[in-house]
Amino acid sequence: MDLLAYFKRHEEIKYTIFSEIAGFFRIELCVGKSEEYLMDDFNNYYNEIEYYHLADDEFLDEFYKLNQGKIQEFSHNWYDFNQVPEDRKKMTLLDYYMNEMAWSNYNNILQMAKEAV
């Protein structure tokens, strides 16, 4: 996969995740949920997002190759990466990476939701 196609797909996945979470937040804000409630349920919202269909084998191969440094971070923050079944390693690393990216953009996602209410 050429790098332009890789980064385009990467941005597509990131946009899907951010916009889906903002959509969940917007609905919850409309029914009066607090920002604290949203933060507490952030991973529940994240886990409901279907983005795996965007990560084809070619993208996963490139992602895994480019993000080997995240494996040690994964093992430190979540659990030993060696425990992940071989056939799930690439998708698990992508999920870890995207979850961390979503959390680091929590305030931006919340702002997107507020602007849409």
Buried (B, 14 or more C-beta within 10 A) or exposed (E): BEEEEBEEBBEBBBEBBBBBBBBBBBEBBEEEBEBEEBEEBBEEBBEEBEBEEBBEEEBBEBBBEEBEEBBEBBBEEBEEBEEBEEEEBBBBBBBBBBBBBBEEBBEEBBEBBEEBE
